[in-house]
Amino acid sequence: MSDRFRVKLAYDGTDFHGSQYQPELRTVQGEVEKALRKLAWKEKTVLFAGRTDAGVHAAGQVIAFDFEWGHTEKKLHQAINAVLPQDISAVQVSRTESDFHPRYDALSREYQYQILCSPIRNPLQERFVWRVWPELDVKLMRRASRSLIGSHDFAALGNPHQPGGSTVRKINRTAWKKEGEVLVFKVIGNAFLYHMIRRIAIVVIKIGQGKAQPDALKSYLSNPSGPPSQGLAPANGLSLVEVRYE
């Protein structure tokens, strides 16, 4: 008899065409399902907590799948990591309720966008940060980001994953913090639209560089049916770091 397993995944998104399966393209889902089949997994699909774009990373993606496995969770954890490619890792593996769904049961998701403010490239960081110049006014960016908190229609800052889907999302918290040379933008919300974080990031960066009005973000929220935001922050600065459940 099959059990449902819940797995926390980390991956370097650089060489993936996103998390969701696409025929003929290398995706996180495709690689995970290929690895499980090496362990005699016979189901059709793995469930994901959320989609990540091509080039976006994860430290806390959550997946679930049914599997007839007669050994311990620890043995499965070791077995999965033995067959996964080097740019994906199973961080945690556990049995869970038979009806657990990583997407629909999620209470909130946390994303982080990393920025390196420097005129000189750093080859050891470029895969995981957006390097920008000139200097940023972080106080101005922090102030602008506060307008995101609460429930808003984000239609001007993202697209629904399904045609005609709701564009209303709730943001619980935003934060800016410095980690060494890297500036980290943290956003926690119930769910996110397609490209939403990357569109927010580029607007906030423009505000910080004086290329957009300080209330630009607020304007997009107060006029969601108006012209959509222009531009998209690079995918490599973005990571899904945690999905929270009951």
N, C-alpha and C positions, 0 to 999 in steps of 0.2 A: 504493500500500500504506500502511496506517495505521501510525503510531508511537504508543507510549504516552507521554503527557506527565505530568510531575509538577509541580504548581503549589502554591506556598505562598501562602495567602490571609490577608489582614487584613480585618476588617470591624467596623463599629459595629453591634452587635446591637439597638440601641434599637427600630428600626422593623421588625424581623423576627420572625416567629412561629417562631423556631428555625432551625437549619441544614437539617434534613431536609425534603424536598419534601412539601407538603400541598396538595391541590387547593383552589383558590379563596383561598389565603392566601399572603402574601408571605414567602418563605423564601430563605435564602442559596442553596440548591441550585437552586431555581426560577429565581432571577435569573441564576446562573452558566450554567445550561443555555440560558436564553433568549438570553444574550449570545453564547454559542458558536454558536448556530443562525444568528445574524447573520453569522457568519464561514463559513457553509456546513458546519458540523459536522452530521453525519447520524446519529450514534450515539444510543442511547436514554437513557443515564444517566451521571452523573459519580459516581465513588467518593469517599467522604469518610473521613478518619482517625477521626473521631468526631463524635457529635452534640453540638450545644450547644442549650440551652433558649432559649425566647423571651426576648429581652433580654440574653443573654450575648454578650460580645464575643470577638474572636480577633485575635491578632497573628501566630499561627503555625499556623493550620489548614492541613492538607495534603489536596489532592485529586489525583485522577488520571483521565485519560480517553484514549480512543483517537481519533486524528484524522489524516486524510490531509492533511498540510500540507507543501507543497513549498518552504518558505522557512526561514530561520534561526529559532532559538529567540528571538532578540532581536526579530525581526519579529512573532512570535506574541505575545510579551510586550506589545509596543506595541499590537498589534491588540486583544488581550483587554481591556486597560485603557481603550482607546478606546470600547468598547461596554458595559463594566460600569457600573452605577449608582455614584453618588458615594460611597456608604457601603460599597463593597467595592473592594478593590485586590488585583491580583496582584503579590506582592512578588518572587517568583522563578519562573522557568519553565525547565524543562529536559526533554530526552528521557530516558527511563528504560527499564528492562527491561520486556519485554512482559508479564511476569507480576507486576509490582510491584503490591501492594495497600496503600494508605495505612493501612488499619485493621489488617489481619492481620500486616503486616510491621513494625509499630511496636514498638519495645522499651520506650519509656516516653513519658509525656505530662506536661507541666508546666502547671499552672494557677496563676493568681494571683488572690487576692481582695483588693480595695483598700478600706480603711476610712478615713474622715475623722472624727476625733474632735473634734467642735465643736458648740456649741449654736446656731450661726448657719449658715444654708445658704450655699453657695457656688455660684452658678449656672454658673460655668465648670467645675465638677468633678462636679456632681450626676449627670450621665449615666453616670459611670464609677466612682463610689464609693458605698459605703453610709455615710451620715453617722450617727454614733451619739453619744449623750450619756447619762449622765455619763462621766467619765474612765475609762480602762481600765487595769488592772494587767497590763502587757505581760509582766512576768516570770512571772506566774501563768499567762498564756495560752501562753507559750513552753514552760513546764514541762508543761502539760497536753497540748500538741500532740506532744510527744515520744512519748507512748503510741501514736500512730498508726503509728510506724515499724515495719516488718516485715509479715509476712503475717497478716491477720486476717479474720474473718467480719464484714463491715460491714452485715449485714442490718438492724440497728437504725438505721442511718444512711443508707440508700439502698435503691433497688429495682433488680433486674436489668432490663436492656433487653428481654429476652425472658422470658415466663412460665416459671418453673421453672429459670431460669439460675442459675449459681453466683453467690454473693454474697461470695466470698473474693477479696480484692484485696491487692496488695503495695505498700506505701508505702516508697519509697527514702529520701526526705528531706522534712523540713519546715523552714521558716525564717520568721522575722519580721524585717522591716527597715523603717526609716523612710526615706521618700523625700520630702524637704520636709515638708509638713504631712500627707502620706498615709502610713498604716501598711499595709505590704504583707505578706500571708500567702501564702507560696509552698509548693506541695505537688507533689511529683514521685512518680509511681507508674506501675505497668505498665498500669493501666486503672482506670476509675472507674464506679461505679454511677450510675443516674439520680438526680439531686438530691444526690449524696453530698457534694460540696464545700460546697454551700449549707447542708446540714444540719450538717456539721462546723463551719462558720463561725459559725452562730448559737449552737451549744453553747459554742464557745470564747469568743465575745463575752459570753455570759451568765456564764461563769466569770470573765472579766475585769472584769465589773461587779458581781460578788458576788451574782448572781441564781441561780447554780448552784454546786453543790459542786465544789471543785477536781478531784475524781476522776470527774466526771460522764462525761467522754469515755471514760475507762478502763472505767467501768461498762457503757456501751453495747457496748464491744468484748468484755467478758468475759461478757455475757449477750445474745448476738445474737438469741435467740428471745424475749426479753422485750419489754416495750412499746417501740415505736419512738420515736425522738426527736421532740419536738414543735417545730413552727415551721420556717421556711425563710428563710434570709438572702435579701435582694433579688437578683434576677438581674443588675442593672446593675453590681454590684461585681466580677463574675467575668469572667475572660478566660482563654482557652486560648492560652498564649504560645509553646509549642514542642512538637513531636512529634519524637522521636528515633528514628533508624534505624541499622542497621549502617553 
